[in-house]
């Protein structure tokens, strides 16, 4: 886990335990919030940052505790099995923290999956010498994912929320053989967007 992520998690956790909500935030209370966001992933495999767009839905059980789901679509299409082509990412999990007049700090833990359009080599096809590999050499693959990090929210309107996420995305690849065991990548992921309280 990176130092920046540890700092965000530590601050969010300490704040949520030691500081009560000092005042009524505009979007305080239980209810449903939906929104959209832009996401950028700093890939650890040396490829350029991977941009995405998507949507988010959060249900608040209380001002401090919520359960949310986020889906992102990565449209970049690279015919390269190492980059993965187009991707869809879905994450689900809880968030906990504290709110004040115009700002909120939260920690998040969200398991999920990433669906790679070009996720693995097709068995029985020899394409090793071809770079980048053509579409006929690769198959889609779904990999388990886990996101942990922190959330900063600003409440500029009575029902609106501006939100920034910072976290580490862990993705587990499937084992191909004894010579190629399972691996786990750790990529820095940042999201920014606007959400709106429905009720």
C-alpha positions as a printed NumPy array, in Angstrom:
array([[  0.   ,   0.   ,   0.   ],
       [  1.434,   3.381,  -0.99 ],
       [  2.312,   6.09 ,   1.551],
       [ -0.276,   8.511,   0.132],
       [ -3.039,   5.923,   0.405],
       [ -2.042,   5.081,   3.994],
       [ -2.196,   8.774,   4.886],
       [ -5.665,   9.234,   3.361],
       [ -6.984,   6.124,   5.126],
       [ -5.423,   7.108,   8.457],
       [ -6.818,  10.648,   8.368],
       [-10.284,   9.453,   7.338],
       [-10.347,   6.753,  10.009],
       [ -9.139,   9.014,  12.828],
       [-11.583,  11.744,  11.855],
       [-14.506,   9.317,  11.713],
       [-13.716,   7.957,  15.187],
       [-12.742,  11.092,  17.051],
       [-14.804,  13.888,  15.485],
       [-18.584,  13.936,  15.538],
       [-20.434,  15.703,  12.749],
       [-20.071,  19.258,  13.99 ],
       [-23.024,  20.63 ,  12.1  ],
       [-25.729,  19.677,   9.654],
       [-24.224,  19.202,   6.213],
       [-26.582,  20.079,   3.365],
       [-26.774,  16.458,   2.189],
       [-26.892,  14.895,   5.633],
       [-29.143,  12.002,   6.575],
       [-30.224,   8.736,   4.99 ],
       [-31.188,   8.617,   1.334],
       [-30.148,   7.796,  -2.229],
       [-27.498,   9.735,  -4.185],
       [-26.638,   9.215,  -7.88 ],
       [-24.036,  10.835, -10.079],
       [-21.355,  10.628, -12.757],
       [-17.584,  10.775, -12.62 ],
       [-14.376,  10.845, -14.643],
       [-11.739,   8.305, -13.603],
       [ -8.039,   8.06 , -14.401],
       [ -5.877,   5.034, -13.612],
       [ -2.09 ,   5.302, -13.367],
       [ -1.124,   1.863, -14.689],
       [  1.74 ,   0.117, -12.924],
       [  2.737,  -1.842, -16.052],
       [  4.28 ,   1.237, -17.677],
       [  1.45 ,   2.102, -20.074],
       [ -0.042,   5.636, -20.186],
       [ -2.776,   6.65 , -17.776],
       [ -6.08 ,   4.974, -18.601],
       [ -9.064,   7.408, -18.667],
       [-12.676,   6.346, -18.077],
       [-16.152,   7.697, -17.425],
       [-18.995,   6.153, -15.476],
       [-21.746,   6.422, -12.897],
       [-22.152,   5.97 ,  -9.175],
       [-25.042,   5.233,  -6.801],
       [-24.813,   5.54 ,  -3.012],
       [-27.366,   4.778,  -0.33 ],
       [-26.728,   6.46 ,   3.028],
       [-27.951,   4.584,   6.088],
       [-26.816,   7.534,   8.211],
       [-24.754,  10.715,   7.645],
       [-21.578,   8.697,   8.294],
       [-22.258,   5.272,   6.771],
       [-23.153,   4.439,   3.188],
       [-23.137,   1.6  ,   0.686],
       [-22.251,   2.373,  -2.921],
       [-21.788,   0.918,  -6.383],
       [-19.619,   2.394,  -9.146],
       [-19.261,   1.335, -12.79 ],
       [-16.618,   2.784, -15.149],
       [-16.028,   2.261, -18.865],
       [-12.465,   2.57 , -20.215],
       [-12.882,   3.265, -23.967],
       [ -9.224,   3.202, -24.964],
       [ -8.818,   0.403, -27.504],
       [ -5.307,  -0.982, -27.754],
       [ -4.748,  -4.244, -29.597],
       [ -2.267,  -5.384, -26.994],
       [ -3.009,  -8.172, -24.552],
       [ -0.783,  -6.514, -21.952],
       [ -2.878,  -3.311, -22.021],
       [ -6.188,  -5.166, -22.113],
       [ -8.091,  -3.16 , -24.722],
       [-11.446,  -1.739, -23.645],
       [-12.397,  -2.407, -20.029],
       [-15.422,  -2.249, -17.741],
       [-14.863,  -1.877, -14.001],
       [-17.515,  -2.448, -11.335],
       [-16.961,  -1.914,  -7.604],
       [-19.346,  -2.304,  -4.648],
       [-18.784,  -1.615,  -0.957],
       [-19.159,   0.516,   2.179],
       [-17.877,   3.974,   3.058],
       [-17.563,   5.563,   6.5  ],
       [-16.461,   8.986,   7.711],
       [-17.58 ,  12.383,   8.981],
       [-19.237,  15.549,   7.628],
       [-19.09 ,  19.213,   8.543],
       [-20.795,  22.347,   7.199],
       [-19.397,  22.122,   3.672],
       [-16.959,  19.205,   3.564],
       [-16.844,  15.472,   4.263],
       [-14.007,  12.939,   4.672],
       [-14.607,   9.22 ,   4.176],
       [-12.734,   5.935,   3.865],
       [-13.88 ,   3.328,   1.323],
       [-13.379,  -0.416,   0.839],
       [-14.888,  -1.9  ,  -2.337],
       [-14.467,  -5.341,  -3.917],
       [-15.523,  -5.907,  -7.504],
       [-14.232,  -6.945, -10.918],
       [-12.641,  -5.656, -14.12 ],
       [-13.706,  -7.078, -17.493],
       [-10.907,  -6.896, -20.103],
       [-11.882,  -7.118, -23.763],
       [ -8.382,  -8.419, -24.488],
       [ -7.567, -10.182, -21.252],
       [ -5.75 , -13.398, -22.118],
       [ -4.155, -15.366, -24.921],
       [ -6.411, -17.837, -26.71 ],
       [ -5.327, -21.412, -25.973],
       [ -3.756, -23.336, -28.831],
       [ -3.043, -20.272, -30.996],
       [  0.547, -19.217, -31.689],
       [  0.689, -15.403, -31.812],
       [  3.736, -14.764, -29.655],
       [  5.779, -13.349, -32.539],
       [  3.037, -10.918, -33.57 ],
       [  3.096,  -7.51 , -31.844],
       [  0.685,  -6.075, -31.092],
       [ -1.426,  -9.228, -31.217],
       [ -4.443,  -9.245, -33.55 ],
       [ -7.948,  -9.706, -32.164],
       [ -7.933, -13.388, -33.097],
       [ -5.118, -14.077, -30.625],
       [ -6.866, -12.932, -27.447],
       [-10.01 , -13.636, -25.432],
       [-11.951, -11.48 , -22.93 ],
       [-11.24 , -12.085, -19.261],
       [-12.897, -11.04 , -15.995],
       [-10.55 , -10.446, -13.058],
       [-11.255,  -9.869,  -9.382],
       [-10.563,  -6.344,  -8.144],
       [-10.383,  -4.529,  -4.818],
       [-10.372,  -0.77 ,  -4.235],
       [ -9.286,   0.919,  -0.987],
       [ -8.795,   4.618,  -0.36 ],
       [-10.3  ,   7.913,   0.703],
       [-13.061,  10.291,  -0.388],
       [-13.302,  14.08 ,  -0.131],
       [-16.747,  15.647,  -0.606],
       [-17.789,  19.291,  -0.893],
       [-21.446,  20.37 ,  -0.497],
       [-21.986,  23.513,  -2.617],
       [-25.783,  23.06 ,  -2.957],
       [-28.579,  21.703,  -0.814],
       [-28.75 ,  18.456,  -2.8  ],
       [-25.489,  18.527,  -4.776],
       [-22.14 ,  16.964,  -3.908],
       [-18.766,  17.446,  -5.588],
       [-16.588,  14.427,  -4.901],
       [-12.931,  13.393,  -5.38 ],
       [-11.712,   9.814,  -4.761],
       [ -8.123,   8.686,  -4.281],
       [ -7.332,   5.004,  -3.927],
       [ -5.351,   1.95 ,  -4.927],
       [ -6.972,  -0.59 ,  -7.245],
       [ -5.764,  -4.169,  -6.793],
       [ -6.483,  -6.519,  -9.735],
       [ -5.829, -10.26 ,  -9.58 ],
       [ -4.95 , -11.968, -12.872],
       [ -5.694, -15.636, -13.477],
       [ -2.901, -18.204, -13.583],
       [ -2.065, -19.353, -17.106],
       [  0.275, -22.209, -16.156],
       [  2.815, -23.248, -13.535],
       [  5.362, -21.046, -15.319],
       [  2.907, -18.114, -15.328],
       [  1.192, -17.995, -11.901],
       [ -1.445, -15.505, -10.762],
       [ -0.272, -11.94 , -10.19 ],
       [ -1.759,  -8.875,  -8.525],
       [ -1.316,  -5.369,  -9.918],
       [ -1.628,  -2.211,  -7.794],
       [ -2.646,   0.917,  -9.711],
       [ -3.307,   4.424,  -8.411],
       [ -6.852,   5.488,  -9.337],
       [ -8.351,   8.984,  -9.055],
       [-12.007,   9.885,  -9.703],
       [-13.796,  13.241,  -9.753],
       [-17.469,  13.923, -10.298],
       [-20.774,  15.395,  -9.208],
       [-23.635,  13.559,  -7.472],
       [-27.195,  14.552,  -6.656],
       [-29.461,  13.498,  -3.829],
       [-32.674,  11.871,  -5.111],
       [-34.38 ,  11.526,  -1.722]])
